[in-house]
Amino acid sequence: MNKKIAAVVALVLAITVSWQLHQKQNRDAANAGTKSDSAVTGDINVFAASSLTETFTMLGKEYEASHPGVKVNFTFGSSSTLAQQIVAGAPVDVFASASKKSMDSAGDRMITKADFVMNHVVVAYKAKDQSSIPAGTTAAQLLNGSSVWIQCAHEAPCGAAADKAITAEGVTTQPKSLEPDVKSVLAKLLAGEVDFAIVYHTDVVAHSELSEVEFVDKTAAVTDYSIGQVQGSNPATSDFLTYLKSPHALELYSKAGFGIPGQ
Amino acid sequence: MKRQHVSLPIAVVAAVGSIFIVAPVMALLVRVPWGHLLTELSSQDSVNALRISLMSSLLATLLAVALGVPLAWMLARGPRSLTQFIRPLVTLPLVLPPTVAGLALLALLGRNGVIGSLIFQATGWAMPFTFMAVVAAGVFVGMPFLVLVVESGFAQLPREVEEAAETDGAQANQIFLNVAVPQVRGSIVTGAILAWARALGEFGAALTFAGSMPGITRTLPMQVYVALESNLANAYALSVVLIVVSVTVLYVMRSELMSVFRNA
């Protein structure tokens, strides 16, 4: 019995010590970076809207490959949830939000804020389930029927954009669910549990099995992304932010279906 | 006076352990907007969520009792070669991540599910996004608690009573309904309350299987999650309801719970 307890205590100690060492290495690496000033090192923690998952993951890997010593950690989720976590003191360096409203709700901890890419919501459907949709059918015609459709919660940027778009379009039916974020909406559409879902245009580009119908009033369906640096962030952050706005990165966003301001 | 056998180091560790559990809940209570608690709880969204949560968890408890008591009897009195395989399977939801539970329900009862697709083709009705889907999620996560508690109750019954009833010509059904069940009323109540509390707090399984629509499928825990992003005071107020219910259940059931775990 005593041996078992001793083993558990030893294990806990071993985990604690190795974690502390790991943290120290990271700090040392980060400090080395500030001293030499040329090398960019340490951990960069990024909170980003879940619609940025594919592009940011790819850009993060590329950045790590060209900057040995840097580790980019991503947390993807609903921008409004992430903003609340930043307010509550989450250890983050970069926040990329799917709306300016969510960026503003991150509050004083943001030391920089800048316009980023644009996205717009569409009515998406699984091409093989709805093969009989004639060309020229509007979003209102699809949603006002007896179809089952869902969207994001009003609080999330994808939900706010959907609310504006369906009001402008004159949609009179109710969604079956207001999901917490766009990935959750997408999952139910891909599982075939709904006929239509209001998701981002970029989601449809990323999934070959999906097709879309655009809202007539496209400006109502648009959401403007915002990106910024969080207070107390790793000195390497601004270099990474520059990378996220490099021509190469812009090309990736564009390919993924995002709009680039000024283009 | 009995010696306590509690040394100072043990007391210190015990104090840290209990603070770790109690302090976060206390901290949450500090943030609750006590001054306008009733205003927060009487908003349309709160009332809807309270109603959905209460009705779905009570209905789930009734179904869990109706299905779970016979299952518990089967586990207590059925052939061991069978029960030893069934017991771990039917108690799986105790340890299954709720989101996985929701996915499993979709896989079976969703519009494209194994059984759900047949129902949908025949009737055009599908369970996801309905109130019944919230109830089903509650039964799925709550029933294992009832089954374990009631089985433990059945297992402690002296077999002599059943044998005497059998000698007097009672059928198996009569022995179950008139002899066994009345003797485990206490266990059924304990199990039902545990199942109800579990169903009331369910989030992941219900969200995955039933979605989140105010007035139809959005339960208290889902409303708390939504309110986190729009109205923190509302989230704290609704959390109080869930905490008060949980503490009351644990306090009222304290001696029953102790005996359940002692005999499990």
Interface residues (C-beta under 8 A of the other chain):
Chain A: S78 S80 T81 A83 Q84 V148 I150 A153 H154 E155 A156 Q174 P175 K176 S177 L178 E179 P180 S184 K188 A191 G192 E193
Chain B: L106 G110 R111 N112 A126 P128 F129 L207 A210 G211 S212 M213 P214 T217 R218 Y225 V226 L228 E229 S230
